[in-house]
Amino acid sequence: MSSSTTQSANPSSTTYLHVRSKDGDQLSAGYNTHFTINLASAIRSDADQVINISMISASIPYSFYPVSDSLSNNKIIYDDVQTFTLPEQNYDPYELVRVINADATFGAIFTASYNYYTNKLTLTNSTGVNHTLNWSLSNCVKVLGYVDDPDVIVAAAGSSTSSGMIDFATIHSIILRSNLAQGNVLSTNAGQSSILQKININSDPYGIIYLDATDIRQVSLSYAPAIDKIEFRLEDQNGKLLQLSEINYEFSLLFEVFHLDPVVHAEFLVPESAQRLTANQPQYTRRDLTTGSLTPLVNSTVGSANAGPYGNILTPPLVNSTVGSTPTVNSTVGSLFNLPTTLASSTGGSVAQSSTTPFSLTRPEGDLVESRHIAHVASEAILDLIV
């Protein structure tokens, strides 16, 4: 299947927006990663235009912790009602063991140990009575490697080893979202998405994360007539706001306004049986997609140069492929469907044909040979090019 689309080659206007988090109006208390900005001069587009939006740079401090209240991943529930909270900070396995064993309450019951060769945590009941680890109620199971473990009663002097590995890479990427209307971005958990850009984490803690060449640049579409107030959110991959401890950051966006030129989509399906047709056989039926009427057609030029398997029904220079191969569109928009005024009918006479009439061609057994002929706008062309 093939498609042909066109769009304005060059933007009619270009705007660069440099955003500083400290200049925004904060929307979530304690988080400078959720804010709005008000533009002194709106970015505008007409009804026949679309705005392409892309991020061109970002500098974000790696000041968030992998274990924190904001990420909801720092609590162990034990003995059904007791809670041990891991401090918000950076960790390695040995620091995790130290923190657990140093706690006056939880550490007095469970002694933690770490196996370097398996990257697993073991909690040993150091008391003389049974104690329960309620993993189904705890929210740090992924961090500690107990994600698939059920609640377990640990007998006196007994132990529980995580079935999975310790994982401190809790934030895989940074997601920038906005309220700008977009028609071409999808996510697996939310369908149509408000994501402007996904940023890979390419720094160690306390460094700076940059948008670099490894981050695929995403282009989002906006059909808003004016953009003057924008809401931004910096989140992790699970939709939780990043806690940067009020350290500021910057990023830049590019807004390009394109005209929406009318274009045409043509889709082709060539069955193998079409290769066996000979001239003047009434093998095709024309279906008017507006009225539903069927008309037998004579295909008088099967196999002719540049015409493809459909003869004069689709005229050159629409396709330049041989019969049986995938047709290649090499025509401009103005001549894409240069149909003849009439088409020969197997029953005699002629069938009036307009280049703007939707139609399909089918063989008697129902194989679809040529699908619809219908005008589209360049917004769909842009979707095809960047989705």
C-alpha positions as CSV (number, residue, x, y, z in Angstrom):
1,M,0.0,0.0,0.0
2,S,1.3,3.4,-0.9
3,S,0.3,7.0,-0.2
4,S,1.2,10.4,-1.6
5,T,1.0,13.6,0.4
6,T,2.3,17.2,0.0
7,Q,2.7,20.0,2.4
8,S,4.1,23.5,2.5
9,A,7.9,23.2,2.3
10,N,8.7,26.2,4.3
11,P,7.1,27.7,7.4
12,S,5.3,31.1,7.0
13,S,6.6,32.2,10.4
14,T,9.1,30.9,13.0
15,T,9.2,31.7,16.7
16,Y,11.7,30.6,19.3
17,L,10.5,30.4,22.9
18,H,13.1,30.2,25.7
19,V,11.5,29.2,29.0
20,R,12.9,29.6,32.5
21,S,11.1,27.8,35.3
22,K,11.6,30.7,37.7
23,D,9.6,33.0,35.4
24,G,6.5,30.7,35.5
25,D,3.5,30.9,37.8
26,Q,3.7,27.7,40.0
27,L,0.6,25.6,40.0
28,S,1.6,22.8,42.4
29,A,2.8,23.8,45.8
30,G,6.4,22.8,46.4
31,Y,7.0,21.8,42.8
32,N,8.6,24.1,40.3
33,T,8.0,21.4,37.6
34,H,4.3,22.5,37.2
35,F,3.8,26.0,36.0
36,T,2.2,28.3,33.4
37,I,3.7,31.1,31.4
38,N,2.0,34.1,29.8
39,L,3.4,35.3,26.5
40,A,3.7,39.0,26.0
41,S,3.0,38.4,22.3
42,A,0.8,35.5,21.2
43,I,1.9,33.0,18.6
44,R,-0.9,33.1,16.0
45,S,-2.1,31.0,13.0
46,D,-4.9,31.3,10.5
47,A,-7.7,28.7,9.9
48,D,-5.7,27.3,7.0
49,Q,-2.5,26.9,9.0
50,V,-1.0,24.5,11.5
51,I,1.7,25.1,14.1
52,N,4.5,22.6,14.5
53,I,6.0,22.6,18.0
54,S,9.3,21.0,18.9
55,M,11.8,21.2,21.7
56,I,15.3,22.3,20.6
57,S,17.2,22.4,23.9
58,A,16.9,21.6,27.6
59,S,19.0,21.9,30.7
60,I,17.5,20.1,33.7
61,P,19.3,19.5,37.0
62,Y,19.5,16.0,38.3
63,S,18.3,17.0,41.7
64,F,15.5,14.5,42.2
65,Y,15.8,11.4,44.3
66,P,15.1,7.9,43.1
67,V,13.3,7.1,46.4
68,S,10.9,9.7,47.8
69,D,7.4,10.5,48.9
70,S,6.8,12.3,45.6
71,L,7.4,9.1,43.7
72,S,5.4,7.0,46.3
73,N,8.1,4.4,46.6
74,N,9.6,4.7,50.1
75,K,7.4,2.8,52.5
76,I,7.5,-0.8,53.9
77,I,4.4,-2.0,55.7
78,Y,5.1,-4.7,58.3
79,D,3.1,-6.5,61.0
80,D,-0.1,-5.3,59.1
81,V,-0.2,-1.8,60.6
82,Q,3.5,-0.7,61.1
83,T,5.3,1.6,58.6
84,F,9.0,2.0,57.9
85,T,9.8,5.0,55.7
86,L,13.0,5.1,53.7
87,P,14.6,8.6,53.9
88,E,14.4,10.7,50.7
89,Q,17.9,10.5,49.2
90,N,20.2,8.8,46.7
91,Y,21.0,5.2,47.3
92,D,23.3,2.4,46.4
93,P,22.7,-1.2,47.8
94,Y,25.1,-0.7,50.7
95,E,23.6,2.6,51.7
96,L,20.2,0.9,51.7
97,V,21.4,-1.8,54.0
98,R,23.0,0.8,56.3
99,V,19.8,2.9,56.5
100,I,17.6,-0.1,57.3
101,N,19.9,-1.5,60.0
102,A,20.3,1.9,61.6
103,D,16.6,2.4,62.1
104,A,15.7,2.0,65.8
105,T,12.4,0.3,65.2
106,F,12.4,-1.6,61.9
107,G,16.1,-2.3,62.1
108,A,15.6,-3.8,65.6
109,I,13.4,-6.4,64.0
110,F,14.9,-7.1,60.6
111,T,18.5,-7.1,59.7
112,A,19.3,-6.3,56.1
113,S,22.0,-7.8,54.0
114,Y,23.0,-7.5,50.3
115,N,24.3,-10.1,47.8
116,Y,26.5,-8.4,45.3
117,Y,26.4,-11.3,42.9
118,T,22.6,-11.6,42.7
119,N,21.8,-7.9,43.4
120,K,19.2,-9.1,45.9
121,L,18.2,-7.9,49.4
122,T,17.7,-10.3,52.4
123,L,15.7,-9.3,55.5
124,T,16.4,-11.6,58.5
125,N,14.1,-11.7,61.5
126,S,16.5,-11.0,64.4
127,T,13.8,-11.3,67.2
128,G,12.4,-14.4,68.9
129,V,8.9,-14.1,67.5
130,N,7.2,-14.1,64.1
131,H,6.9,-10.9,62.1
132,T,5.1,-10.2,58.8
133,L,6.3,-8.3,55.8
134,N,3.2,-6.9,54.0
135,W,4.5,-6.5,50.5
136,S,1.0,-6.1,49.1
137,L,0.6,-2.9,51.1
138,S,4.1,-1.6,50.7
139,N,4.9,0.9,47.8
140,C,8.7,0.3,47.6
141,V,8.5,-3.2,46.3
142,K,10.1,-2.3,42.9
143,V,13.0,-0.5,44.6
144,L,13.7,-3.4,47.0
145,G,13.1,-6.2,44.4
146,Y,10.0,-7.6,46.1
147,V,7.6,-6.6,43.3
148,D,6.3,-10.2,42.8
149,D,6.5,-11.3,46.4
150,P,3.3,-12.0,48.5
151,D,3.0,-11.1,52.1
152,V,5.2,-13.3,54.1
153,I,5.4,-14.3,57.8
154,V,9.1,-14.5,58.7
155,A,9.7,-16.8,61.6
156,A,12.1,-16.1,64.4
157,A,15.7,-16.2,63.0
158,G,14.1,-16.8,59.6
159,S,14.7,-14.6,56.5
160,S,13.1,-13.3,53.3
161,T,15.1,-12.7,50.1
162,S,13.7,-10.6,47.3
163,S,12.6,-12.5,44.2
164,G,13.7,-9.7,42.0
165,M,16.7,-7.3,41.9
166,I,17.2,-4.0,43.8
167,D,16.4,-1.2,41.4
168,F,17.3,2.4,42.0
169,A,16.8,3.5,38.4
170,T,13.3,4.5,39.3
171,I,13.1,7.4,36.8
172,H,13.9,6.2,33.3
173,S,13.2,9.4,31.4
174,I,11.9,12.9,31.8
175,I,8.6,13.8,30.1
176,L,7.7,17.4,29.3
177,R,3.9,17.8,28.9
178,S,1.8,20.9,28.0
179,N,-1.8,21.9,27.4
180,L,-1.0,22.7,23.8
181,A,-3.5,20.9,21.5
182,Q,-1.8,18.1,19.6
183,G,-3.2,15.7,17.1
184,N,-0.4,13.4,16.3
185,V,1.1,12.1,19.7
186,L,0.0,8.9,21.3
187,S,1.1,7.0,24.4
188,T,0.5,3.4,25.4
189,N,-1.3,4.3,28.6
190,A,-3.4,7.3,27.6
191,G,-4.1,7.2,23.9
192,Q,-3.8,10.8,22.5
193,S,-1.1,12.4,24.6
194,S,0.0,15.9,25.8
195,I,3.7,14.9,25.6
196,L,5.9,17.5,24.0
197,Q,9.2,15.7,24.4
198,K,10.8,12.7,26.1
199,I,14.3,13.4,27.4
200,N,16.8,10.7,28.2
201,I,18.6,10.8,31.5
202,N,22.2,11.2,30.5
203,S,23.8,12.5,33.7
204,D,24.7,11.2,37.2
205,P,23.0,12.7,40.2
206,Y,23.8,16.3,40.9
207,G,24.8,16.9,37.3
208,I,22.8,18.5,34.4
209,I,20.6,16.5,32.0
210,Y,20.7,17.9,28.5
211,L,18.5,17.3,25.4
212,D,21.1,15.8,23.1
213,A,21.5,13.9,19.8
214,T,20.2,10.6,21.3
215,D,16.8,12.1,22.0
216,I,14.5,11.8,19.0
217,R,13.0,15.2,18.3
218,Q,9.3,15.1,18.5
219,V,7.1,17.5,16.4
220,S,3.6,18.2,17.8
221,L,0.7,19.9,16.0
222,S,-1.4,22.7,17.3
223,Y,-4.5,24.1,15.5
224,A,-5.1,26.8,18.0
225,P,-5.6,30.3,16.4
226,A,-3.5,31.8,19.2
227,I,-1.0,30.5,21.8
228,D,-0.5,33.0,24.6
229,K,-0.7,30.9,27.8
230,I,1.0,27.6,28.2
231,E,1.0,25.1,31.0
232,F,4.1,22.8,31.5
233,R,4.7,19.7,33.6
234,L,7.9,17.8,34.1
235,E,7.1,14.2,35.0
236,D,8.7,10.8,35.2
237,Q,7.6,8.0,33.0
238,N,4.7,7.2,35.3
239,G,3.1,10.6,35.2
240,K,4.5,11.8,38.6
241,L,5.8,15.3,38.9
242,L,9.6,15.5,39.4
243,Q,10.7,17.0,42.7
244,L,13.7,19.2,41.8
245,S,13.9,20.7,45.3
246,E,13.2,24.2,43.8
247,I,16.3,24.2,41.6
248,N,15.6,26.1,38.4
249,Y,16.0,24.8,34.9
250,E,15.5,26.0,31.3
251,F,14.3,24.7,27.9
252,S,13.6,26.1,24.5
253,L,10.8,25.4,22.0
254,L,10.4,26.1,18.3
255,F,7.1,27.1,16.8
256,E,6.7,26.9,13.0
257,V,3.5,27.9,11.3
258,F,2.7,26.0,8.0
259,H,0.0,26.6,5.5
260,L,-2.4,23.7,4.9
261,D,-2.4,23.0,1.2
262,P,-5.0,20.6,-0.3
263,V,-3.6,17.2,-1.1
264,V,-4.9,13.9,-2.3
265,H,-4.3,10.5,-0.8
266,A,-4.4,7.5,-3.2
267,E,-4.1,3.9,-1.9
268,F,-3.5,0.9,-4.2
269,L,-3.8,-2.9,-3.8
270,V,-2.9,-5.0,-6.8
271,P,-4.0,-8.6,-6.6
272,E,-1.9,-11.2,-8.4
273,S,-4.9,-12.1,-10.5
274,A,-4.8,-8.6,-12.1
275,Q,-1.6,-9.6,-13.8
276,R,-3.4,-12.2,-15.9
277,L,-5.9,-9.8,-17.4
278,T,-5.8,-9.2,-21.2
279,A,-7.0,-6.2,-23.2
280,N,-10.7,-5.5,-23.6
281,Q,-11.9,-7.9,-20.9
282,P,-14.7,-6.5,-18.7
283,Q,-13.0,-7.7,-15.5
284,Y,-13.5,-4.5,-13.4
285,T,-16.6,-3.0,-11.9
286,R,-16.8,0.7,-11.0
287,R,-18.6,1.4,-7.7
288,D,-19.7,5.0,-7.2
289,L,-19.0,5.6,-3.5
290,T,-21.6,8.3,-3.3
291,T,-24.6,6.4,-4.8
292,G,-23.3,2.9,-4.4
293,S,-24.1,2.0,-8.1
294,L,-22.0,-0.5,-10.0
295,T,-21.0,-0.2,-13.6
296,P,-18.9,-2.9,-15.6
297,L,-15.9,-1.4,-17.2
298,V,-13.6,-2.4,-20.1
299,N,-9.9,-2.3,-19.3
300,S,-8.5,-1.5,-22.7
301,T,-4.9,-0.9,-21.9
302,V,-3.8,-3.5,-19.4
303,G,0.0,-3.7,-19.4
304,S,0.6,-0.5,-21.3
305,A,3.6,1.6,-20.3
306,N,3.3,3.7,-17.2
307,A,-0.4,3.1,-16.9
308,G,-0.2,0.3,-14.3
309,P,-2.9,-2.5,-14.3
310,Y,-5.8,-0.1,-14.4
311,G,-5.3,1.3,-18.0
312,N,-7.0,4.6,-18.6
313,I,-8.8,4.6,-15.3
314,L,-5.7,6.1,-13.7
315,T,-3.7,7.9,-16.3
316,P,0.0,8.8,-16.5
317,P,1.9,10.2,-14.8
318,L,0.2,8.8,-11.8
319,V,2.2,5.5,-11.7
320,N,5.4,4.4,-13.2
321,S,5.6,0.8,-12.1
322,T,5.1,-2.4,-14.1
323,V,2.0,-4.6,-13.7
324,G,2.1,-6.5,-10.4
325,S,4.6,-4.3,-8.6
326,T,3.7,-1.6,-6.1
327,P,2.6,1.5,-8.0
328,T,4.8,4.5,-7.4
329,V,3.2,8.0,-7.3
330,N,5.3,10.5,-9.1
331,S,2.6,13.1,-9.9
332,T,2.0,16.6,-8.6
333,V,-1.1,17.4,-6.8
334,G,-2.7,19.1,-9.8
335,S,-2.4,16.1,-12.1
336,L,-2.6,13.3,-9.5
337,F,-6.1,12.2,-10.7
338,N,-6.2,13.4,-14.4
339,L,-9.1,11.1,-15.3
340,P,-10.7,11.0,-18.8
341,T,-14.1,12.6,-19.3
342,T,-15.7,9.3,-20.1
343,L,-14.9,5.6,-19.5
344,A,-15.8,2.8,-21.9
345,S,-18.6,0.5,-20.7
346,S,-18.8,-3.2,-21.5
347,T,-22.5,-2.7,-22.1
348,G,-21.8,0.0,-24.7
349,G,-21.9,3.7,-24.6
350,S,-19.8,5.6,-22.0
351,V,-19.9,6.5,-18.3
352,A,-19.5,10.1,-17.3
353,Q,-16.4,10.5,-15.0
354,S,-15.4,13.5,-12.9
355,S,-11.9,13.8,-11.3
356,T,-13.6,14.6,-8.0
357,T,-16.0,11.7,-7.8
358,P,-15.2,9.1,-5.1
359,F,-15.0,5.6,-6.7
360,S,-13.6,2.2,-6.2
361,L,-12.8,-0.6,-8.7
362,T,-13.5,-4.3,-7.9
363,R,-13.0,-7.5,-9.8
364,P,-16.1,-9.8,-10.0
365,E,-14.9,-11.9,-7.1
366,G,-14.7,-8.8,-4.9
367,D,-10.9,-8.2,-4.8
368,L,-10.3,-4.5,-4.1
369,V,-8.2,-3.1,-6.9
370,E,-8.2,0.6,-6.3
371,S,-9.5,2.3,-3.2
372,R,-10.9,5.7,-2.7
373,H,-10.2,8.9,-4.5
374,I,-10.9,11.8,-2.2
375,A,-9.4,15.2,-1.3
376,H,-7.6,15.7,2.0
377,V,-5.9,18.6,3.7
378,A,-2.2,19.1,4.5
379,S,-2.8,18.5,8.2
380,E,-3.1,14.8,7.3
381,A,0.0,15.1,5.2
382,I,2.0,16.4,8.1
383,L,0.7,13.6,10.3
384,D,1.9,11.0,7.7
385,L,5.4,12.6,7.7
386,I,6.0,12.9,11.4
387,V,4.0,10.2,13.3
